[in-house]
Amino acid sequence: MPSVAANGISIEYEDLGPKEGAPIILIMGLGQQLTSWPVSFCQMLADAGHRVIRFDNRDTGLSTYFDEAGPQNVLEIMGAVATGQSPTVPYLLEDMAHDVAGLMDAIELEAAHIVGVSMGGMITQEFAHLHPARVKTLTSIMSTSGNPDLPPGSEEAVGVLMSSPEDPSNRDSILDNMVKGRVITGSPGFMDPEWVIRANAAIGVDRANYPAGVTRHLAAVLASGSRVEKLKGIDRPAHVIHGKDDPLVRVEGGMDTAEHIPGAKLTVIDGMGHDLATRLQPILADHVISFIREA
C-alpha cells in the first residue's frame, strides 16, 4: 500500500475501484486501521462504480505515530472537560480532519463523498465544517454530535474502550480481548460468529498492533467537545446512519447529529450495534450508494 506526506505526517492509504469513478473517502473509528473497513464492503462500493480510498488515521496502522506525546490520562481529561476546562492534548479531531484534506491534496482529489464511522463520523463532521467545498456528500455512521446532554453508552460497552488483554505481548490474548469487546458492542441482529470476529481482528493485529494510539484518540474526542454549532452551518447533502441497538454510541447521538445538520437524512437500522458485521455490510453499502446517487 502507498503512503503520502500530508499535513506534516505520513499517511498510509489504499486506492480501490475505477480511478475515473466518483471518489469515496472512508474514515475509520477510534484506534482502528484501514483494514477495519472490510474488503467486501469496499468492493461493494467499487462494484457500483466508485473509486474507494481507505486510510490509516494518525496514530494507527502504518501512518505516523505520536510516540513523543506518550499515553494520555483519559480519566483526568474527562474530569477536566466535565468541569469546563480545556485540557491540553496532542491533537484534536480538527487536526485529523486536516489530515484528510492533506491526503486529498497528495492524491490530487479536489472533492469526494466522505463516509465515516464512529470517531470517523466525528472527523467527517469536522471535515465538512472546515472544508465544505471538498465535500460532495457526507455520511456519518454510528457517530454523534458530541452534545454533552446525550445519554452515554452502557457501562459495559464504554469499558471495552479502556479494556486491555491479560497479556499484551501475546497474540491470542490480544485477540481474545478484541473478540470479547466486539461481542459486547456488536450488532445483536447481525452478530458474526466468534471465529469470524477473531479472523477479522487478526488481520489488523498482524499488520500493526498499536494500542498506545487509542488513548490519544480518546483524548482528541473528549477535548474536541460538542460539534452542535458547527453542524448547524453544514450545507452539504448529509446522511446519518445509526443502529437502534448501539450500546456504545446511543442512537440518540445519531438523531442529534441529523437534527442539527440542515436537511440531513436519518436512517435508523434495527438490530444494528457498533460494528460492520458481515450481514450488515450490504445494507450499509446500499444506503451509501443510494444516497450518493440521490444527492
BAPAKE-879393 format. One record per residue (C-alpha): residue number from 0; residue in one letter; x, y, z. Coordinates in steps of 0.001 Angstrom, whole numbers, plus 500000, padded with zeros to 6 digits. Example, Ala and Ser with C-alpha at 12.3 -4.5 7.8 and 13.67 -1.06 7.14 Angstrom:
REM BAPAKE-879393
ATOM   num   residuo       xx       yy       zz
ATOM     0         A   512300   495500   507800
ATOM     1         S   513670   498940   507140
This chain:
REM BAPAKE-879393
ATOM   num   residuo       xx       yy       zz
ATOM     0         M   500000   500000   500000
ATOM     1         P   501276   503520   499256
ATOM     2         S   501878   506317   501728
ATOM     3         V   501930   510079   501278
ATOM     4         A   503223   513079   503176
ATOM     5         A   500158   515067   504260
ATOM     6         N   499550   517724   506904
ATOM     7         G   503029   517191   508307
ATOM     8         I   502698   513427   508794
ATOM     9         S   502848   510217   506769
ATOM    10         I   499504   508630   505877
ATOM    11         E   499149   505063   504626
ATOM    12         Y   496239   504548   502247
ATOM    13         E   494698   502188   499715
ATOM    14         D   493008   503191   496475
ATOM    15         L   490417   500714   495156
ATOM    16         G   487959   500654   492285
ATOM    17         P   487942   502519   488969
ATOM    18         K   490104   505656   489037
ATOM    19         E   487508   507514   486979
ATOM    20         G   484728   506666   489442
ATOM    21         A   483162   509163   491827
ATOM    22         P   485540   509065   494823
ATOM    23         I   484517   507932   498292
ATOM    24         I   486872   508508   501213
ATOM    25         L   486312   506154   504146
ATOM    26         I   487316   507378   507625
ATOM    27         M   487656   504706   510310
ATOM    28         G   486957   504987   514026
ATOM    29         L   488906   505078   517251
ATOM    30         G   492083   503007   517247
ATOM    31         Q   491099   501213   514051
ATOM    32         Q   493196   500701   510931
ATOM    33         L   492107   500984   507319
ATOM    34         T   491720   497197   507360
ATOM    35         S   488742   497639   509692
ATOM    36         W   486871   498725   506558
ATOM    37         P   486102   495206   505285
ATOM    38         V   487364   494464   501785
ATOM    39         S   483907   493068   500987
ATOM    40         F   482260   496392   501889
ATOM    41         C   484802   498364   499856
ATOM    42         Q   484257   496040   496911
ATOM    43         M   480506   496674   497002
ATOM    44         L   481173   500394   496637
ATOM    45         A   483742   499777   493893
ATOM    46         D   481347   497465   492031
ATOM    47         A   478880   500369   491968
ATOM    48         G   481484   502357   490040
ATOM    49         H   483147   504271   492850
ATOM    50         R   486794   504958   493468
ATOM    51         V   487246   503963   497130
ATOM    52         I   490015   505344   499347
ATOM    53         R   490575   503945   502833
ATOM    54         F   493467   505063   505040
ATOM    55         D   495112   504788   508435
ATOM    56         N   494341   507721   510710
ATOM    57         R   497321   509205   512556
ATOM    58         D   498373   507010   515479
ATOM    59         T   497049   503841   513800
ATOM    60         G   498224   501223   511361
ATOM    61         L   501187   502320   509268
ATOM    62         S   500615   506080   509499
ATOM    63         T   502637   508360   511778
ATOM    64         Y   502641   507535   515490
ATOM    65         F   502790   510335   518072
ATOM    66         D   505019   508395   520458
ATOM    67         E   506597   511538   521859
ATOM    68         A   503223   512573   523308
ATOM    69         G   503023   509430   525424
ATOM    70         P   499831   507759   526659
ATOM    71         Q   497082   510096   527837
ATOM    72         N   495329   510053   531217
ATOM    73         V   491805   509678   529890
ATOM    74         L   490105   509883   533313
ATOM    75         E   491952   513118   534072
ATOM    76         I   490907   514570   530702
ATOM    77         M   487302   513519   531294
ATOM    78         G   487363   515268   534664
ATOM    79         A   488790   518443   533167
ATOM    80         V   486190   518543   530399
ATOM    81         A   483379   517908   532913
ATOM    82         T   484439   520996   534896
ATOM    83         G   484590   523237   531851
ATOM    84         Q   488353   523180   531391
ATOM    85         S   490158   522852   528073
ATOM    86         P   492782   520122   528562
ATOM    87         T   495971   520139   526538
ATOM    88         V   496091   517089   524283
ATOM    89         P   498434   516030   521450
ATOM    90         Y   495856   516828   518758
ATOM    91         L   492134   517384   518189
ATOM    92         L   489598   515956   515763
ATOM    93         E   490015   519041   513582
ATOM    94         D   493687   518117   513114
ATOM    95         M   492577   514693   511947
ATOM    96         A   490129   516366   509561
ATOM    97         H   493010   518384   508129
ATOM    98         D   494825   515057   507610
ATOM    99         V   492016   514074   505256
ATOM   100         A   492411   517319   503314
ATOM   101         G   496159   516691   503129
ATOM   102         L   495599   513187   501806
ATOM   103         M   493239   514558   499163
ATOM   104         D   495842   517135   498132
ATOM   105         A   498500   514438   497857
ATOM   106         I   496406   512197   495609
ATOM   107         E   495007   515202   493702
ATOM   108         L   491372   514917   494710
ATOM   109         E   489515   518206   494727
ATOM   110         A   486343   516821   496309
ATOM   111         A   484870   513485   497369
ATOM   112         H   481999   511751   499099
ATOM   113         I   483100   511420   502734
ATOM   114         V   481973   508459   504850
ATOM   115         G   482992   507950   508478
ATOM   116         V   482118   505523   511259
ATOM   117         S   482174   506255   514992
ATOM   118         M   485120   508627   515618
ATOM   119         G   485481   508652   511836
ATOM   120         G   481971   510108   511669
ATOM   121         M   483090   512863   514032
ATOM   122         I   486068   513583   511775
ATOM   123         T   483693   513607   508805
ATOM   124         Q   481581   516243   510543
ATOM   125         E   484661   518334   511327
ATOM   126         F   485843   517984   507734
ATOM   127         A   482507   519186   506352
ATOM   128         H   482709   522198   508679
ATOM   129         L   486335   523048   507846
ATOM   130         H   486457   522084   504145
ATOM   131         P   482892   522353   502785
ATOM   132         A   483954   522852   499171
ATOM   133         R   485715   519489   499218
ATOM   134         V   482614   517560   500324
ATOM   135         K   480234   516182   497711
ATOM   136         T   478176   514375   500351
ATOM   137         L   478843   513296   503906
ATOM   138         T   477672   510137   505606
ATOM   139         S   478087   509820   509378
ATOM   140         I   477609   506263   510652
ATOM   141         M   477258   505152   514318
ATOM   142         S   478599   508525   515423
ATOM   143         T   477432   511527   517465
ATOM   144         S   477365   515299   517674
ATOM   145         G   479365   515474   520890
ATOM   146         N   476399   517071   522649
ATOM   147         P   477127   516590   526387
ATOM   148         D   473414   516270   527161
ATOM   149         L   473106   512996   525249
ATOM   150         P   472915   509680   527122
ATOM   151         P   476252   507865   527455
ATOM   152         G   476954   504362   526261
ATOM   153         S   476350   501444   528574
ATOM   154         E   478946   500950   531291
ATOM   155         E   479917   497588   529808
ATOM   156         A   480321   498996   526280
ATOM   157         V   482320   502037   527397
ATOM   158         G   484505   499689   529407
ATOM   159         V   485527   497992   526172
ATOM   160         L   487363   501173   525132
ATOM   161         M   489529   501006   528245
ATOM   162         S   489977   497234   528375
ATOM   163         S   493317   495556   527789
ATOM   164         P   494345   491939   527186
ATOM   165         E   495570   489831   530082
ATOM   166         D   498907   489512   528310
ATOM   167         P   499508   492453   525916
ATOM   168         S   502517   490634   524440
ATOM   169         N   500562   487516   523497
ATOM   170         R   498707   487412   520163
ATOM   171         D   495985   485034   521372
ATOM   172         S   495387   487132   524489
ATOM   173         I   495061   490279   522347
ATOM   174         L   492568   488570   520041
ATOM   175         D   490591   487142   522976
ATOM   176         N   490159   490659   524325
ATOM   177         M   489096   492037   520939
ATOM   178         V   486535   489284   520389
ATOM   179         K   485096   489832   523876
ATOM   180         G   484754   493550   523167
ATOM   181         R   483096   493044   519801
ATOM   182         V   480524   490655   521268
ATOM   183         I   479612   493393   523777
ATOM   184         T   479428   496305   521323
ATOM   185         G   478420   494499   518126
ATOM   186         S   475099   494199   516348
ATOM   187         P   472688   491813   518103
ATOM   188         G   470640   491423   514941
ATOM   189         F   473637   490731   512687
ATOM   190         M   476267   489239   515008
ATOM   191         D   479079   487371   513288
ATOM   192         P   480286   484027   514681
ATOM   193         E   483214   484491   517054
ATOM   194         W   485602   482777   514643
ATOM   195         V   484774   485409   512008
ATOM   196         I   485270   488253   514503
ATOM   197         R   488600   486725   515516
ATOM   198         A   489791   486236   511936
ATOM   199         N   488940   489839   511053
ATOM   200         A   490647   491163   514188
ATOM   201         A   493759   489127   513374
ATOM   202         I   494189   491000   510100
ATOM   203         G   494787   494242   511988
ATOM   204         V   496790   492707   514830
ATOM   205         D   499194   491027   512411
ATOM   206         R   499528   494189   510325
ATOM   207         A   500220   496774   513036
ATOM   208         N   499069   496355   516617
ATOM   209         Y   499457   499774   518282
ATOM   210         P   497278   500197   521396
ATOM   211         A   499210   503291   522534
ATOM   212         G   497363   505397   519978
ATOM   213         V   493950   504600   521457
ATOM   214         T   494359   506905   524482
ATOM   215         R   495408   509771   522215
ATOM   216         H   492365   509200   520003
ATOM   217         L   490153   509192   523109
ATOM   218         A   491833   512391   524287
ATOM   219         A   491114   514029   520916
ATOM   220         V   487433   513048   521066
ATOM   221         L   486998   514282   524639
ATOM   222         A   488897   517553   524209
ATOM   223         S   487190   518431   520911
ATOM   224         G   483851   518938   522650
ATOM   225         S   480465   519474   521076
ATOM   226         R   480047   519958   517323
ATOM   227         V   476423   521115   517517
ATOM   228         E   477103   524706   516414
ATOM   229         K   479404   523509   513634
ATOM   230         L   476760   521092   512372
ATOM   231         K   474238   523897   512038
ATOM   232         G   476427   525516   509391
ATOM   233         I   476929   522459   507191
ATOM   234         D   475217   522929   503831
ATOM   235         R   476246   519730   502074
ATOM   236         P   473955   516724   501466
ATOM   237         A   474199   514666   504644
ATOM   238         H   473092   511191   505659
ATOM   239         V   473225   509969   509255
ATOM   240         I   473009   506194   509770
ATOM   241         H   472767   504658   513207
ATOM   242         G   471961   501362   514853
ATOM   243         K   468896   501268   517062
ATOM   244         D   470742   498816   519329
ATOM   245         D   474125   500552   519557
ATOM   246         P   475317   500183   523183
ATOM   247         L   478436   502336   522786
ATOM   248         V   477210   505406   520908
ATOM   249         R   473491   505521   521618
ATOM   250         V   471051   506077   518778
ATOM   251         E   470288   509488   520294
ATOM   252         G   473768   510526   519124
ATOM   253         G   472822   509894   515513
ATOM   254         M   469443   511527   515941
ATOM   255         D   471026   514639   517433
ATOM   256         T   473561   514812   514596
ATOM   257         A   470820   514637   511962
ATOM   258         E   468698   517165   513837
ATOM   259         H   471427   519807   513719
ATOM   260         I   472607   519377   510103
ATOM   261         P   470109   521276   507924
ATOM   262         G   468213   518873   505658
ATOM   263         A   470076   515782   506831
ATOM   264         K   468569   512365   506187
ATOM   265         L   468370   509980   509156
ATOM   266         T   468315   506189   508829
ATOM   267         V   467956   504023   511950
ATOM   268         I   468607   500299   511496
ATOM   269         D   467002   497762   513817
ATOM   270         G   469414   495195   515238
ATOM   271         M   472491   497236   514366
ATOM   272         G   475041   497884   517090
ATOM   273         H   478522   499342   516832
ATOM   274         D   480260   497313   514148
ATOM   275         L   480370   496433   510453
ATOM   276         A   479081   492887   510748
ATOM   277         T   479141   490743   507618
ATOM   278         R   475362   490674   507051
ATOM   279         L   475137   494373   507811
ATOM   280         Q   477641   495408   505143
ATOM   281         P   475356   495111   502067
ATOM   282         I   472679   497105   503881
ATOM   283         L   475108   499901   504704
ATOM   284         A   476668   499808   501231
ATOM   285         D   473239   500120   499648
ATOM   286         H   472423   503127   501845
ATOM   287         V   475718   504824   500979
ATOM   288         I   475418   504160   497241
ATOM   289         S   471745   505128   497068
ATOM   290         F   472247   508362   498955
ATOM   291         I   475134   509411   496737
ATOM   292         R   473036   508628   493670
ATOM   293         E   470079   510617   495010
ATOM   294         A   472238   513566   496051
